[in-house]
Amino acid sequence: MKKSFIPAPAVLGMLGGGQLGRYFVMAAHELGYQVWVLDPDADSPAGRIADRHLCAAYDDAAAMAELAAGCSAVTTEFENVPAETLAILAEQVPVHPSAAAVSVCQDRIAEKTFLKKNGLPHGPFAEINTLEDLYAAPAHLFPGILKAARLGYDGKGQAVVNDRAAAEAAWLELGRVRCILEAKLPLDYEISVVLARGQDGRVKAFPSAENRHRNGILDVSIVPAWRVDQNAVCVTDNAGDVAEKLAGCLGYVGTLGVEFFVSHGQLVVNEMAPRPHNSGHYTIDACATNQFEQQVRALCGLPLGDSRAHSAAVMVNLLGDLWFDGCKQREPDWAALLAIPGLCLHLYGKQSPRVGRKMGHFTVIGDNAQQVFEGAMQARKVLGLPDA
């Protein structure tokens, strides 16, 4: 791949205006770049701090033309941006990650087929297009999880199904859309790897995180993953190798998140996200170079930064539920939270809290992993959250 160096103060384009885009804008500004954001939400977190916000649909022809004409390179923070939009923009301006890479990540059937084709670890699955496909699926896929092939995230667009009758009901509930049926694997724990891959193919991976979920949404990420089985050190190391191979097979450029299940001590790729990842938020406070700065560096052909962690870290998501006491809306006690040593609070500037909506996160950092974890659990108690 030909490497293209884009010096500051060039204008960079961002498709998507959520919190991941917001942090990209902040990282780009720190390196002297300007950013234009394309997002249909007039009050998007990234659009509010960008140098320019193009408030339009992702497939709006006029907005795409304006973005291509005004930007030196374009990236995305949202895997469900139409791949066709990326392909159209790539005809006029460098786009990373590519439309081809994003199209694999935004379709669960394409994703699992890619893993199988490239010899990457994955669980048993079957493509479901019709009711007949469901009843022809192998018996070992039950109990399983039926997932819509596209647009699902944070546990949405999927259902646990114990048998074919339940799978049929779930498929009808999902609207008879293309789905994938995956065997429900026994889990030891879940980990993730966030890495950056440059235009020259060089890779910098951040330390693996142990992840805990609640109601299908990431709750806590722990780095180093010290609470997993002590025999699993090699598993977390191997996860970085698998993620790097995956990025190479995709021809990926940018920041990539790869989620893994560990089942019976074996790695299984669950999902990949063609963007910075929620479980990589700890890098903002615990690493010399965070995942968003790496995205800027990869996009602009700059050398990737140091991905080593200088501190142990525990990251906790803050959902909109915290803003409600029954039916009454309130503001959480941030002063009490910020009194906890080593705690870094990040709020995303979203104006309307909703149950299940990611409104921010906090990270507790320090030299001792056990003390950092205890500090994070203390912070959860301050907010009325249960232990993780």
C-alpha positions in Angstrom: 0.0 0.0 0.0 1.3 3.4 -0.9 1.7 5.5 2.2 0.3 9.1 2.1 1.6 11.6 4.6 -0.9 14.3 5.5 0.6 17.1 7.5 -1.3 19.5 9.9 -3.2 21.8 9.6 -5.0 19.7 7.0 -8.8 19.1 7.3 -9.8 15.5 8.2 -13.3 14.1 7.7 -15.2 12.1 10.2 -18.3 10.1 9.4 -20.3 9.9 12.6 -20.8 12.3 15.5 -20.9 10.2 18.6 -18.5 10.0 21.5 -15.9 8.1 19.5 -15.9 10.8 16.9 -15.8 13.5 19.7 -12.5 11.9 21.0 -11.1 11.7 17.5 -11.8 15.5 17.0 -10.0 16.2 20.3 -7.0 14.0 19.3 -6.8 15.6 15.9 -6.9 19.1 17.4 -4.1 18.2 19.7 -2.0 17.3 16.7 -2.9 20.5 14.9 -5.6 19.2 12.4 -9.0 20.5 11.7 -12.0 18.1 11.5 -15.3 18.2 9.6 -18.0 15.9 11.0 -20.8 14.4 8.9 -23.7 13.3 11.1 -27.5 13.7 10.8 -27.9 14.7 14.4 -27.8 18.5 14.8 -26.7 18.0 18.5 -24.1 15.3 18.0 -21.3 15.2 20.6 -18.6 15.3 17.9 -20.4 17.9 15.7 -20.5 20.3 18.6 -16.7 20.5 18.9 -15.7 20.0 15.3 -14.5 22.8 13.1 -17.5 22.2 10.9 -20.6 20.0 11.2 -22.3 18.9 8.0 -25.7 17.9 9.3 -27.0 15.5 6.7 -27.6 11.8 6.1 -24.5 9.6 5.5 -25.6 9.0 1.9 -26.5 12.6 1.1 -24.8 13.3 -2.2 -24.2 17.0 -1.7 -22.8 16.5 1.8 -20.5 13.7 0.5 -19.2 15.9 -2.3 -18.6 18.8 0.1 -16.7 16.5 2.5 -14.6 15.0 -0.3 -13.7 18.5 -1.7 -12.8 20.0 1.7 -11.0 17.2 3.4 -7.5 15.6 2.9 -8.7 12.2 4.3 -11.8 10.6 5.8 -12.4 8.1 8.5 -15.4 6.8 10.5 -16.4 6.2 14.1 -19.5 4.2 13.3 -19.5 0.8 11.6 -23.0 1.2 10.2 -22.1 4.1 7.9 -23.0 2.7 4.5 -19.9 1.1 2.9 -21.1 2.6 -0.4 -20.5 6.0 1.1 -16.9 5.1 1.9 -16.4 3.7 -1.6 -17.8 6.9 -3.2 -15.6 9.1 -1.1 -12.5 6.9 -1.7 -12.8 7.8 -5.4 -11.8 11.4 -4.5 -10.0 11.3 -1.2 -8.0 8.8 0.9 -10.4 6.8 3.2 -9.3 4.6 6.1 -10.5 2.1 7.0 -11.6 1.0 3.5 -15.1 0.3 2.4 -14.2 -3.3 1.9 -12.9 -3.7 5.5 -15.9 -1.9 7.0 -18.4 -4.0 4.9 -17.0 -7.2 6.4 -17.4 -5.8 10.0 -20.9 -4.4 9.5 -22.4 -7.7 8.4 -22.3 -10.6 10.9 -22.5 -13.3 8.2 -19.7 -11.7 6.1 -17.7 -11.3 9.4 -18.0 -15.0 10.4 -17.4 -16.1 6.8 -14.2 -14.0 6.7 -13.0 -15.6 10.0 -13.6 -19.1 8.6 -11.9 -18.4 5.3 -8.8 -17.0 6.9 -8.4 -19.7 9.5 -9.2 -17.4 12.5 -10.8 -18.9 15.6 -14.6 -18.6 15.5 -17.7 -20.4 16.9 -20.1 -22.7 15.0 -22.7 -20.7 13.0 -25.3 -21.0 10.2 -26.6 -18.3 7.8 -30.4 -17.9 8.2 -32.3 -16.4 5.3 -35.5 -18.3 5.5 -37.6 -20.4 7.9 -36.4 -23.5 6.1 -32.8 -22.5 6.9 -33.7 -22.4 10.6 -35.1 -25.9 10.6 -32.2 -27.2 8.5 -29.6 -25.7 10.9 -27.4 -28.3 12.7 -28.7 -29.5 16.1 -25.4 -28.5 17.8 -26.2 -24.8 17.3 -28.9 -25.1 20.0 -29.0 -23.5 22.5 -27.8 -20.6 20.4 -28.1 -16.9 19.8 -30.0 -15.6 16.8 -28.7 -12.3 15.6 -29.8 -9.9 12.8 -26.9 -9.8 10.3 -26.8 -6.0 10.3 -27.3 -3.0 12.5 -27.4 -4.7 15.9 -25.1 -3.4 18.8 -25.0 -3.4 22.6 -27.2 -6.6 22.7 -29.8 -5.2 20.3 -31.1 -7.2 17.4 -30.5 -10.6 18.9 -32.1 -13.3 21.1 -31.1 -16.4 23.0 -32.9 -19.4 21.5 -33.0 -22.8 23.2 -34.7 -24.7 20.4 -36.0 -24.3 16.9 -39.5 -23.2 18.0 -37.9 -20.3 20.0 -35.6 -19.5 17.1 -38.7 -19.3 14.8 -40.4 -16.9 17.2 -37.3 -14.8 17.5 -36.8 -14.7 13.7 -40.4 -13.5 13.2 -39.9 -10.9 16.0 -36.7 -9.6 14.2 -38.8 -9.0 11.1 -37.7 -12.0 9.0 -34.4 -10.3 8.2 -31.1 -12.1 7.3 -29.7 -13.6 10.5 -26.9 -15.7 11.8 -27.4 -18.5 14.3 -24.5 -19.0 16.6 -24.0 -21.7 19.1 -24.1 -20.4 22.7 -20.6 -21.2 24.0 -19.8 -21.8 27.7 -17.7 -18.7 28.7 -14.7 -18.6 30.9 -14.5 -14.8 30.4 -14.4 -12.2 27.7 -11.4 -10.1 26.6 -10.7 -7.6 23.8 -7.8 -6.2 21.9 -7.6 -2.7 20.5 -4.8 -2.2 18.0 -3.8 0.3 15.4 -2.4 -0.7 12.0 -0.6 1.9 9.9 -0.5 2.4 6.1 2.9 0.6 6.1 1.3 -2.5 7.7 3.0 -1.9 11.1 0.8 -2.7 14.1 0.7 -1.4 17.7 -1.6 -3.3 20.0 -2.7 -2.1 23.4 -2.8 -4.5 26.4 -5.7 -6.9 26.4 -8.7 -5.9 28.6 -10.9 -8.2 30.5 -14.5 -7.2 30.0 -17.7 -7.6 32.0 -21.1 -6.9 30.4 -24.5 -6.1 31.9 -27.7 -6.4 29.9 -25.6 -6.8 26.7 -23.7 -3.5 27.2 -20.1 -3.3 28.3 -20.0 -2.5 32.0 -16.3 -2.7 33.1 -12.9 -3.2 31.4 -9.9 -4.2 33.5 -6.3 -3.8 32.4 -4.2 -5.9 33.0 -6.7 -8.7 32.9 -5.5 -9.9 36.3 -8.8 -11.5 37.5 -8.8 -14.2 34.8 -7.4 -17.6 35.4 -3.6 -17.4 36.1 -3.1 -19.9 33.3 -4.7 -17.6 30.8 -1.7 -15.2 30.4 -0.8 -17.0 27.2 -4.4 -16.7 26.0 -4.3 -12.9 26.4 -1.0 -12.8 24.6 -2.3 -15.0 21.8 -5.3 -12.6 21.4 -3.0 -9.9 20.3 -1.5 -12.2 17.7 -4.9 -13.2 16.4 -6.1 -9.6 16.3 -2.9 -8.6 14.3 -3.4 -11.4 11.8 -7.1 -10.4 11.4 -6.1 -6.8 10.7 -3.6 -8.0 8.1 -6.1 -10.2 6.4 -8.5 -7.3 6.2 -5.8 -5.0 4.8 -6.9 -2.7 7.6 -5.7 0.8 8.3 -6.8 2.6 11.5 -7.8 1.6 15.0 -9.6 -1.7 15.3 -11.4 -3.4 18.2 -11.6 -7.2 18.4 -13.8 -8.9 21.0 -13.0 -12.4 22.1 -14.8 -15.1 24.1 -12.6 -17.5 26.0 -14.3 -20.9 26.1 -12.7 -23.9 27.7 -9.4 -22.0 27.6 -9.6 -21.4 23.9 -9.9 -18.0 22.1 -13.0 -17.4 19.9 -13.4 -14.2 17.9 -16.8 -12.8 18.8 -17.0 -9.5 16.9 -14.7 -6.9 15.3 -15.3 -3.1 15.2 -13.7 -1.0 12.5 -13.1 1.9 14.8 -11.9 2.8 18.3 -13.7 0.6 20.9 -15.5 1.2 24.2 -13.1 -1.2 25.9 -10.2 0.9 24.7 -11.3 4.0 26.6 -8.8 3.2 29.3 -6.0 4.2 26.9 -7.0 7.9 27.3 -5.6 7.9 30.8 -3.4 4.8 31.1 -1.3 4.9 27.9 1.2 7.3 26.3 -0.8 7.3 23.1 -4.5 6.6 23.2 -6.6 4.8 20.6 -8.0 8.0 19.1 -4.6 9.5 18.5 -3.6 6.3 16.9 -6.6 6.6 14.5 -5.4 10.1 13.6 -1.8 8.9 13.1 -2.8 6.0 10.9 -5.2 8.1 8.8 -2.5 10.7 8.2 0.4 8.4 7.6 2.2 9.3 10.8 4.3 6.9 12.8 2.1 5.0 15.3 2.6 5.9 19.0 3.7 3.9 22.0 0.8 1.6 23.0 2.2 0.4 26.3 0.2 1.0 29.4 2.0 3.1 32.1 -0.7 2.3 34.7 -3.1 -0.4 35.7 -6.7 0.7 34.8 -10.3 -0.1 35.4 -12.9 1.6 33.1 -16.6 1.8 34.0 -19.3 2.9 31.6 -21.8 5.5 32.8 -25.3 4.8 31.4 -28.3 7.2 31.3 -29.9 5.1 34.1 -27.8 7.0 36.6 -29.6 10.3 35.8 -32.9 8.8 37.0 -34.3 8.2 40.5 -37.5 6.4 39.7 -39.3 8.7 37.3 -37.4 11.8 38.6 -34.3 13.0 36.6 -31.3 14.1 38.7 -27.6 14.7 38.3 -25.2 12.1 39.7 -22.9 13.2 42.6 -19.8 13.9 40.5 -18.0 15.7 43.4 -18.1 12.5 45.5 -16.9 10.5 42.6 -14.0 12.9 41.8 -12.8 12.6 45.5 -11.6 9.1 44.8 -7.8 8.9 44.2 -6.8 8.1 40.6 -10.2 8.6 39.2 -10.6 10.3 35.8 -14.2 11.3 34.8 -15.3 11.6 31.1 -18.7 12.9 30.2 -19.7 13.0 26.5 -21.8 16.1 26.3 -25.0 14.3 25.5 -28.0 16.5 26.3 -30.7 13.8 26.8 -30.0 10.9 29.2 -31.9 7.7 28.4 -31.9 4.3 30.1 -29.1 2.3 28.5 -27.5 5.2 26.7 -23.8 5.7 27.1 -23.4 9.1 28.7 -19.8 8.9 29.8 -17.3 6.7 31.7 -14.7 6.9 34.4 -11.3 5.3 34.6 -9.3 4.6 37.8 -5.6 4.3 37.3 -2.6 3.5 39.5 0.4 1.4 40.0 -1.3 -1.5 41.8 -4.0 -3.5 39.9 -5.8 -4.7 43.1 -6.0 -1.2 44.5 -7.2 0.3 41.2 -9.9 -2.3 41.1 -10.9 -1.6 44.7 -11.0 2.2 43.9 -13.3 1.5 40.9 -15.6 -0.6 43.1 -15.7 2.2 45.7 -16.6 4.6 42.9 -19.5 2.3 41.8 -20.8 2.3 45.3 -20.8 6.1 45.3 -23.0 6.0 42.2 -25.2 3.3 43.6 -23.9 0.7 41.1 -23.4 -3.0 42.1 -19.9 -4.5 42.2 -18.7 -5.9 38.9 
